[in-house]
Structure formats: C-alpha cells, structure tokens
Amino acid sequence: MGKFKDTVTRNLVGRLAMEGERIINDELSHVSYKHDTYNLHDSYGYGVYVDGVLVKQGTTFSKAKEKRTWYGKELSGHEVIVDYLKNRYKPNEGIDLVVVAVMPYGEILQDKQGYEVIAVAVDRLQGLAKKIKGAKVQLISRGKTKNVE
C-alpha cells in the first residue's frame, strides 16, 4: 500500500505544480498595474506541500534590477517569495498548493486601488478545487486566513 500511496502522491504533486505554474502565468498575463521595479512581478510563486513539507516550488523569472523600499526596508521580490514559501507559509495537513504574490504593496494595489494583482489566480484555484474532492481555497491576507467559496 505504501508504494501505491507514494506514486499517487507524486503524481498529484506533479499535477499541482503544473497547475501552479499555469495559474501564475495566467495571472501575470492579466495584471493591470504598471511595473516600476518588477519586484511585485518577481514575488509571484507557488509551492506544493505534503504533510507540512515543501516538496515543489516555482517562482517567476526575476526581472527586477533594484530592490523596492517599503517602510524603510529594502525588499527584493524574488527573495521575499523564496522566504515566504520556505519559512513563512503555514501549510495545512495533507497536500497544499499555494499560489501567491507576496510583495506587501500588492494587496494595496488590488484592494484599495482596484488593480488586478491576484484575483484571477483565486478564480483559477476555485475552478481547480471543484475538480478535486475535499479541496478548498483559502485567501491569506495580512496573516489571516479565510475560506473562499
């Protein structure tokens, strides 16, 4: 039984990684904000976790030539996404696919200024979740998690 479960898990992880990549590419083709430094672009990524362990990850190709200063702190989009996936995301039990844009000003661009930053990805994740029994979509904002119907 262990070999079968491992094979099924490996196949699911591979499929989720492909979906994560597809969702990020789709989102990036729909963003409506203007790139100034490309750090928000560089902060998109996905991770697949199995029983709390990051087993697969992907990030965008880094385009930023300089860091972005945010409240006095210099941030690199690529560094922020790698840190988030490896150290800051708190996975659920079982298998997780997380798709994120983690530069802190992304939320302001989307929620306060009305730009498309991550909403297309949420829609795509909801569509994917409907195909997987027991799957759910959660939105993480300012460290708080809420279920998305």
MDTraj code that builds the backbone (N, CA, C; nanometers):
import mdtraj as md
import numpy as np

residues = "MET GLY LYS PHE LYS ASP THR VAL THR ARG ASN LEU VAL GLY ARG LEU ALA MET GLU GLY GLU ARG ILE ILE ASN ASP GLU LEU SER HIS VAL SER TYR LYS HIS ASP THR TYR ASN LEU HIS ASP SER TYR GLY TYR GLY VAL TYR VAL ASP GLY VAL LEU VAL LYS GLN GLY THR THR PHE SER LYS ALA LYS GLU LYS ARG THR TRP TYR GLY LYS GLU LEU SER GLY HIS GLU VAL ILE VAL ASP TYR LEU LYS ASN ARG TYR LYS PRO ASN GLU GLY ILE ASP LEU VAL VAL VAL ALA VAL MET PRO TYR GLY GLU ILE LEU GLN ASP LYS GLN GLY TYR GLU VAL ILE ALA VAL ALA VAL ASP ARG LEU GLN GLY LEU ALA LYS LYS ILE LYS GLY ALA LYS VAL GLN LEU ILE SER ARG GLY LYS THR LYS ASN VAL GLU".split()
xyz = np.array([
    [0.0816, -0.1200, 0.0000],
    [0.0000, 0.0000, 0.0000],
    [0.0855, 0.1257, 0.0000],
    [0.2016, 0.1247, 0.0653],
    [0.2884, 0.2408, 0.0744],
    [0.3378, 0.2866, -0.0614],
    [0.3755, 0.1906, -0.1474],
    [0.4251, 0.2266, -0.2807],
    [0.3153, 0.2919, -0.3639],
    [0.1950, 0.2390, -0.3562],
    [0.0825, 0.2941, -0.4314],
    [0.0534, 0.4371, -0.3863],
    [0.0488, 0.4566, -0.2539],
    [0.0227, 0.5895, -0.1993],
    [0.1325, 0.6869, -0.2419],
    [0.2569, 0.6429, -0.2379],
    [0.3676, 0.7294, -0.2792],
    [0.3560, 0.7675, -0.4266],
    [0.3175, 0.6731, -0.5105],
    [0.3018, 0.7006, -0.6535],
    [0.1882, 0.7993, -0.6778],
    [0.0759, 0.7784, -0.6112],
    [-0.0383, 0.8686, -0.6262],
    [-0.0010, 1.0086, -0.5767],
    [0.0663, 1.0165, -0.4642],
    [0.1075, 1.1461, -0.4089],
    [0.2029, 1.2163, -0.5043],
    [0.3014, 1.1446, -0.5570],
    [0.3964, 1.2027, -0.6521],
    [0.3253, 1.2565, -0.7758],
    [0.2305, 1.1794, -0.8278],
    [0.1547, 1.2234, -0.9453],
    [0.0707, 1.3472, -0.9143],
    [0.0072, 1.3503, -0.7982],
    [-0.0727, 1.4657, -0.7593],
    [0.0154, 1.5890, -0.7403],
    [0.1305, 1.5718, -0.6772],
    [0.2240, 1.6835, -0.6593],
    [0.2670, 1.7387, -0.7953],
    [0.2976, 1.6507, -0.8894],
    [0.3363, 1.6945, -1.0236],
    [0.2245, 1.7707, -1.0924],
    [0.1028, 1.7214, -1.0792],
    [-0.0119, 1.7896, -1.1413],
    [-0.0361, 1.9249, -1.0766],
    [-0.0281, 1.9311, -0.9440],
    [-0.0496, 2.0581, -0.8742],
    [0.0598, 2.1594, -0.9093],
    [0.1829, 2.1124, -0.9239],
    [0.2919, 2.2023, -0.9636],
    [0.2662, 2.2589, -1.1032],
    [0.2207, 2.1764, -1.1943],
    [0.1880, 2.2240, -1.3289],
    [0.0746, 2.3260, -1.3230],
    [-0.0251, 2.2994, -1.2402],
    [-0.1369, 2.3931, -1.2248],
    [-0.0886, 2.5244, -1.1628],
    [-0.0014, 2.5158, -1.0625],
    [0.0537, 2.6365, -1.0010],
    [0.1261, 2.7228, -1.1031],
    [0.2061, 2.6601, -1.1861],
    [0.2783, 2.7309, -1.2928],
    [0.1806, 2.7946, -1.3911],
    [0.0800, 2.7196, -1.4306],
    [-0.0195, 2.7700, -1.5253],
    [-0.0964, 2.8877, -1.4663],
    [-0.1347, 2.8769, -1.3412],
    [-0.2110, 2.9828, -1.2759],
    [-0.1276, 3.1106, -1.2652],
    [-0.0022, 3.0989, -1.2296],
    [0.0843, 3.2171, -1.2213],
    [0.0990, 3.2830, -1.3582],
    [0.1255, 3.2026, -1.4609],
    [0.1395, 3.2591, -1.5960],
    [0.0108, 3.3270, -1.6412],
    [-0.1026, 3.2647, -1.6107],
    [-0.2317, 3.3232, -1.6459],
    [-0.2523, 3.4553, -1.5716],
    [-0.2224, 3.4555, -1.4427],
    [-0.2368, 3.5781, -1.3631],
    [-0.1487, 3.6890, -1.4199],
    [-0.0245, 3.6588, -1.4479],
    [0.0674, 3.7619, -1.4969],
    [0.0248, 3.8180, -1.6324],
    [-0.0502, 3.7410, -1.7086],
    [-0.0988, 3.7935, -1.8367],
    [-0.2215, 3.8826, -1.8183],
    [-0.2774, 3.8859, -1.6970],
    [-0.3971, 3.9661, -1.6700],
    [-0.3728, 4.0852, -1.5756],
    [-0.2544, 4.0999, -1.5191],
    [-0.2332, 4.2094, -1.4239],
    [-0.2592, 4.3430, -1.4919],
    [-0.3092, 4.4386, -1.4141],
    [-0.3414, 4.5685, -1.4725],
    [-0.2551, 4.6818, -1.4164],
    [-0.1677, 4.6511, -1.3232],
    [-0.0795, 4.7542, -1.2697],
    [0.0409, 4.7719, -1.3623],
    [0.1080, 4.8841, -1.3473],
    [0.2279, 4.9144, -1.4253],
    [0.3501, 4.8720, -1.3435],
    [0.4424, 4.8044, -1.4082],
    [0.5656, 4.7636, -1.3404],
    [0.6598, 4.8830, -1.3279],
    [0.6996, 4.9155, -1.2051],
    [0.8005, 5.0189, -1.1846],
    [0.9372, 4.9532, -1.1661],
    [0.9461, 4.8630, -1.0680],
    [1.0738, 4.7968, -1.0400],
    [1.0724, 4.6481, -1.0741],
    [0.9571, 4.5917, -1.1033],
    [0.9357, 4.4493, -1.1295],
    [0.9452, 4.3622, -1.0044],
    [0.9532, 4.4218, -0.8870],
    [0.9603, 4.3394, -0.7663],
    [0.8288, 4.2696, -0.7361],
    [0.7138, 4.3322, -0.7650],
    [0.5868, 4.2620, -0.7472],
    [0.5804, 4.1439, -0.8436],
    [0.6191, 4.1642, -0.9666],
    [0.6263, 4.0542, -1.0648],
    [0.7117, 3.9394, -1.0116],
    [0.8260, 3.9731, -0.9557],
    [0.9194, 3.8715, -0.9069],
    [0.8708, 3.8010, -0.7813],
    [0.7662, 3.8553, -0.7169],
    [0.7187, 3.7958, -0.5915],
    [0.6060, 3.6944, -0.6108],
    [0.5723, 3.6613, -0.7364],
    [0.4720, 3.5578, -0.7624],
    [0.5400, 3.4213, -0.7553],
    [0.4687, 3.3259, -0.6998],
    [0.5233, 3.1908, -0.6944],
    [0.4186, 3.0923, -0.6464],
    [0.4584, 2.9656, -0.6482],
    [0.3707, 2.8605, -0.5963],
    [0.4548, 2.7612, -0.5181],
    [0.3884, 2.6919, -0.4286],
    [0.4520, 2.5845, -0.3541],
    [0.3537, 2.4708, -0.3368],
    [0.4043, 2.3500, -0.3409],
    [0.3238, 2.2317, -0.3107],
    [0.3841, 2.1696, -0.1852],
    [0.2992, 2.1476, -0.0871],
    [0.3404, 2.0951, 0.0425],
    [0.2718, 1.9616, 0.0665],
    [0.3468, 1.8672, 0.1202],
    [0.2909, 1.7378, 0.1596],
    [0.3220, 1.7197, 0.3071],
    [0.2157, 1.7070, 0.3851],
    [0.2290, 1.6905, 0.5302],
    [0.3221, 1.7950, 0.5906],
    [0.3057, 1.9203, 0.5453],
    [0.3809, 2.0314, 0.6020],
    [0.5180, 2.0563, 0.5435],
    [0.5595, 1.9749, 0.4472],
    [0.6927, 1.9877, 0.3883],
    [0.6809, 2.0404, 0.2450],
    [0.7566, 2.1454, 0.2141],
    [0.7608, 2.1998, 0.0786],
    [0.8337, 2.1004, -0.0117],
    [0.7607, 2.0436, -0.1099],
    [0.8205, 1.9424, -0.1962],
    [0.8413, 1.9905, -0.3398],
    [0.7736, 2.0990, -0.3771],
    [0.7856, 2.1531, -0.5122],
    [0.7551, 2.3015, -0.5046],
    [0.8331, 2.3814, -0.5773],
    [0.8077, 2.5250, -0.5788],
    [0.8458, 2.5827, -0.7132],
    [0.7875, 2.6962, -0.7427],
    [0.8210, 2.7665, -0.8653],
    [0.8028, 2.9153, -0.8437],
    [0.8894, 2.9919, -0.9065],
    [0.8811, 3.1372, -0.8993],
    [0.8955, 3.1926, -1.0401],
    [0.8634, 3.3186, -1.0550],
    [0.8784, 3.3828, -1.1848],
    [1.0260, 3.4070, -1.2124],
    [1.0567, 3.4267, -1.3385],
    [1.1912, 3.4653, -1.3770],
    [1.2152, 3.6067, -1.3261],
    [1.3219, 3.6277, -1.2534],
    [1.3484, 3.7565, -1.1912],
    [1.3812, 3.8636, -1.2952],
    [1.3063, 3.9750, -1.2887],
    [1.3265, 4.0872, -1.3804],
    [1.3765, 4.2134, -1.3103],
    [1.3615, 4.2220, -1.1790],
    [1.3971, 4.3439, -1.1061],
    [1.5476, 4.3672, -1.1082],
    [1.5837, 4.4901, -1.1325],
    [1.7253, 4.5292, -1.1317],
    [1.7630, 4.5969, -1.0007],
    [1.6613, 4.6395, -0.9248],
    [1.6840, 4.7061, -0.7973],
    [1.5774, 4.6609, -0.6988],
    [1.6064, 4.6760, -0.5706],
    [1.5092, 4.6408, -0.4675],
    [1.4080, 4.7528, -0.4519],
    [1.2969, 4.7228, -0.3894],
    [1.1912, 4.8205, -0.3631],
    [1.1957, 4.8546, -0.2150],
    [1.1958, 4.9819, -0.1817],
    [1.1936, 5.0235, -0.0420],
    [1.0487, 5.0331, 0.0035],
    [1.0183, 4.9642, 0.1130],
    [0.8841, 4.9618, 0.1686],
    [0.8948, 4.9834, 0.3186],
    [0.8459, 5.0964, 0.3656],
    [0.8560, 5.1355, 0.5055],
    [0.9996, 5.1248, 0.5568],
    [1.0911, 5.1780, 0.4768],
    [1.2308, 5.1846, 0.5161],
    [1.3101, 5.0560, 0.4986],
    [1.2460, 4.9518, 0.4506],
    [1.3139, 4.8233, 0.4336],
    [1.3249, 4.7923, 0.2844],
    [1.4447, 4.7550, 0.2409],
    [1.4635, 4.7187, 0.1007],
    [1.4220, 4.5734, 0.0792],
    [1.3325, 4.5539, -0.0181],
    [1.2785, 4.4215, -0.0458],
    [1.3052, 4.3824, -0.1903],
    [1.3465, 4.2610, -0.2087],
    [1.3596, 4.2018, -0.3414],
    [1.2443, 4.1042, -0.3584],
    [1.1667, 4.1203, -0.4658],
    [1.0528, 4.0317, -0.4880],
    [1.0910, 3.8851, -0.4873],
    [1.2019, 3.8530, -0.5518],
    [1.2442, 3.7129, -0.5573],
    [1.2816, 3.6614, -0.4178],
    [1.3543, 3.7409, -0.3414],
    [1.3925, 3.6990, -0.2065],
    [1.2696, 3.6815, -0.1170],
    [1.1718, 3.7706, -0.1327],
    [1.0510, 3.7661, -0.0499],
    [0.9704, 3.6394, -0.0793],
    [0.9557, 3.6019, -0.2068],
    [0.8774, 3.4815, -0.2391],
    [0.9495, 3.3554, -0.1918],
    [1.0784, 3.3487, -0.2098],
    [1.1530, 3.2302, -0.1655],
    [1.1417, 3.2151, -0.0141],
    [1.1585, 3.3262, 0.0585],
    [1.1458, 3.3222, 0.2046],
    [1.0046, 3.2810, 0.2461],
    [0.9039, 3.3367, 0.1783],
    [0.7661, 3.3042, 0.2133],
    [0.7395, 3.1543, 0.1969],
    [0.7758, 3.1000, 0.0834],
    [0.7478, 2.9584, 0.0579],
    [0.8242, 2.8669, 0.1534],
    [0.9479, 2.9006, 0.1841],
    [1.0307, 2.8134, 0.2688],
    [1.0072, 2.8325, 0.4177],
    [0.9757, 2.9559, 0.4597],
    [0.9754, 2.9839, 0.6030],
    [0.8468, 3.0408, 0.6617],
    [0.7680, 3.1095, 0.5830],
    [0.6562, 3.1822, 0.6419],
    [0.5201, 3.1199, 0.6169],
    [0.5016, 3.0479, 0.5072],
    [0.3717, 2.9860, 0.4823],
    [0.3504, 2.8733, 0.5818],
    [0.2320, 2.8692, 0.6389],
    [0.1951, 2.7646, 0.7359],
    [0.1023, 2.6655, 0.6676],
    [0.1566, 2.5532, 0.6206],
    [0.0734, 2.4588, 0.5458],
    [-0.0307, 2.3886, 0.6331],
    [-0.1375, 2.3474, 0.5657],
    [-0.2415, 2.2674, 0.6296],
    [-0.1966, 2.1220, 0.6310],
    [-0.2729, 2.0377, 0.6965],
    [-0.2447, 1.8937, 0.6934],
    [-0.2761, 1.8411, 0.5541],
    [-0.2074, 1.7382, 0.5116],
    [-0.2329, 1.6788, 0.3813],
    [-0.1499, 1.7454, 0.2735],
    [-0.2140, 1.7784, 0.1620],
    [-0.1439, 1.8357, 0.0468],
    [-0.1992, 1.9758, 0.0195],
    [-0.1088, 2.0715, 0.0087],
    [-0.1439, 2.2110, -0.0188],
    [-0.0794, 2.2564, -0.1490],
    [-0.1539, 2.3340, -0.2247],
    [-0.0984, 2.4141, -0.3340],
    [-0.1219, 2.5583, -0.2948],
    [-0.0165, 2.6355, -0.2822],
    [-0.0295, 2.7775, -0.2516],
    [0.0219, 2.8556, -0.3728],
    [-0.0567, 2.9549, -0.4138],
    [-0.0190, 3.0445, -0.5232],
    [-0.0261, 3.1853, -0.4656],
    [0.0850, 3.2582, -0.4719],
    [0.0909, 3.3868, -0.4036],
    [0.1673, 3.4930, -0.4816],
    [0.1365, 3.6163, -0.4478],
    [0.2169, 3.7336, -0.4820],
    [0.2423, 3.7996, -0.3471],
    [0.3655, 3.8049, -0.3030],
    [0.3900, 3.8388, -0.1632],
    [0.4485, 3.9766, -0.1343],
    [0.4727, 4.0588, -0.2348],
    [0.5172, 4.1941, -0.2020],
    [0.4037, 4.2626, -0.1272],
    [0.4340, 4.3306, -0.0168],
    [0.3274, 4.3831, 0.0693],
    [0.2367, 4.4851, 0.0023],
    [0.2842, 4.5546, -0.0973],
    [0.2003, 4.6558, -0.1605],
    [0.1058, 4.5974, -0.2645],
    [0.1186, 4.4701, -0.2984],
    [0.0269, 4.4061, -0.3923],
    [-0.1165, 4.4114, -0.3450],
    [-0.1353, 4.3896, -0.2163],
    [-0.2697, 4.3936, -0.1578],
    [-0.3303, 4.5334, -0.1702],
    [-0.2496, 4.6355, -0.1504],
    [-0.2986, 4.7735, -0.1617],
    [-0.3378, 4.8032, -0.3063],
    [-0.2544, 4.7600, -0.4008],
    [-0.2860, 4.7821, -0.5416],
    [-0.4192, 4.7165, -0.5784],
    [-0.4431, 4.5960, -0.5270],
    [-0.5658, 4.5239, -0.5610],
    [-0.6865, 4.5795, -0.4847],
    [-0.6773, 4.5842, -0.3534],
    [-0.7940, 4.6175, -0.2711],
    [-0.8269, 4.7665, -0.2663],
    [-0.7276, 4.8494, -0.2624],
    [-0.7520, 4.9937, -0.2456],
    [-0.7522, 5.0696, -0.3781],
    [-0.6708, 5.0247, -0.4749],
    [-0.6603, 5.0995, -0.5994],
    [-0.7272, 5.0295, -0.7174],
    [-0.7783, 4.9085, -0.6949],
    [-0.8573, 4.8400, -0.7962],
    [-0.7810, 4.7741, -0.9098],
    [-0.6512, 4.7553, -0.8936],
    [-0.5733, 4.6882, -0.9968],
    [-0.5876, 4.5367, -0.9846],
    [-0.5722, 4.4682, -1.0949],
    [-0.5689, 4.3214, -1.0945],
    [-0.4290, 4.2792, -1.0525],
    [-0.4206, 4.2090, -0.9394],
    [-0.2922, 4.1599, -0.8896],
    [-0.2969, 4.0080, -0.8715],
    [-0.4014, 3.9561, -0.8049],
    [-0.4060, 3.8129, -0.7731],
    [-0.5451, 3.7524, -0.7861],
    [-0.6477, 3.8305, -0.8164],
    [-0.7857, 3.7804, -0.8205],
    [-0.8067, 3.6741, -0.9277],
    [-0.7423, 3.6856, -1.0426],
    [-0.7555, 3.5840, -1.1472],
    [-0.7042, 3.4500, -1.0953],
    [-0.5953, 3.4531, -1.0198],
    [-0.5412, 3.3297, -0.9627],
    [-0.6392, 3.2661, -0.8656],
    [-0.7068, 3.3476, -0.7858],
    [-0.8070, 3.2954, -0.6918],
    [-0.9182, 3.2258, -0.7701],
    [-0.9639, 3.2884, -0.8776],
    [-1.0677, 3.2268, -0.9617],
    [-1.0201, 3.0932, -1.0183],
    [-0.8963, 3.0892, -1.0663],
    [-0.8416, 2.9649, -1.1243],
    [-0.8292, 2.8557, -1.0176],
    [-0.7883, 2.8946, -0.8977],
    [-0.7778, 2.7974, -0.7883],
    [-0.9149, 2.7432, -0.7496],
    [-1.0160, 2.8295, -0.7513],
    [-1.1516, 2.7827, -0.7210],
    [-1.1964, 2.6812, -0.8265],
    [-1.1667, 2.7070, -0.9522],
    [-1.2006, 2.6125, -1.0585],
    [-1.1295, 2.4801, -1.0401],
    [-1.0026, 2.4853, -1.0027],
    [-0.9259, 2.3631, -0.9785],
    [-0.9813, 2.2872, -0.8586],
    [-1.0164, 2.3591, -0.7523],
    [-1.0670, 2.2949, -0.6306],
    [-1.1962, 2.2183, -0.6568],
    [-1.2776, 2.2654, -0.7495],
    [-1.4027, 2.1960, -0.7819],
    [-1.3763, 2.0590, -0.8441],
    [-1.2584, 2.0404, -0.9002],
    [-1.2238, 1.9138, -0.9650],
    [-1.1611, 1.8128, -0.8688],
    [-1.1261, 1.8580, -0.7485],
    [-1.0561, 1.7718, -0.6531],
    [-1.1418, 1.7556, -0.5277],
    [-1.1849, 1.6340, -0.5014],
    [-1.2719, 1.6069, -0.3875],
    [-1.2060, 1.6525, -0.2572],
    [-1.2811, 1.7291, -0.1789],
    [-1.2335, 1.7740, -0.0482],
    [-1.1430, 1.8961, -0.0531],
    [-1.1159, 1.9478, -0.1721],
    [-1.0274, 2.0643, -0.1833],
    [-1.1003, 2.1908, -0.1407],
    [-1.0248, 2.2852, -0.0879],
    [-1.0809, 2.4148, -0.0523],
    [-0.9798, 2.5229, -0.0878],
    [-1.0313, 2.6426, -0.1070],
    [-0.9475, 2.7574, -0.1397],
    [-0.9518, 2.8525, -0.0219],
    [-0.8347, 2.8986, 0.0192],
    [-0.8254, 2.9942, 0.1280],
    [-0.7511, 3.1180, 0.0792],
    [-0.7928, 3.2314, 0.1257],
    [-0.7280, 3.3574, 0.0936],
    [-0.6519, 3.4022, 0.2175],
    [-0.5230, 3.4312, 0.2008],
    [-0.4401, 3.4772, 0.3116],
    [-0.4124, 3.6252, 0.2884],
    [-0.4517, 3.7048, 0.3848],
    [-0.4317, 3.8488, 0.3757],
    [-0.3879, 3.8998, 0.5118],
    [-0.2724, 3.9657, 0.5146],
    [-0.2170, 4.0193, 0.6409],
    [-0.2076, 3.9125, 0.7478],
    [-0.1691, 3.7926, 0.7090],
    [-0.1500, 3.6839, 0.8022],
    [-0.2757, 3.6123, 0.8469],
    [-0.3915, 3.6592, 0.8002],
    [-0.5174, 3.5950, 0.8387],
    [-0.5703, 3.5143, 0.7209],
    [-0.6245, 3.3983, 0.7526],
    [-0.6735, 3.3070, 0.6510],
    [-0.8256, 3.3007, 0.6571],
    [-0.8888, 3.3074, 0.5378],
    [-1.0343, 3.2888, 0.5329],
    [-1.0667, 3.1995, 0.4145],
    [-1.1665, 3.1164, 0.4327],
    [-1.2125, 3.0289, 0.3238],
    [-1.2822, 3.1115, 0.2177],
    [-1.2600, 3.0730, 0.0919],
    [-1.3241, 3.1379, -0.0217],
    [-1.4195, 3.0368, -0.0804],
    [-1.5427, 3.0762, -0.0989],
    [-1.6446, 2.9848, -0.1563],
    [-1.6417, 2.9912, -0.3057],
])
top = md.Topology()
chain = top.add_chain()
for i, resn in enumerate(residues, 1):
    res = top.add_residue(resn, chain, resSeq=i)
    for name in ("N", "CA", "C"):
        top.add_atom(name, md.element.get_by_symbol(name[0]), res)
traj = md.Trajectory(xyz[None], top)
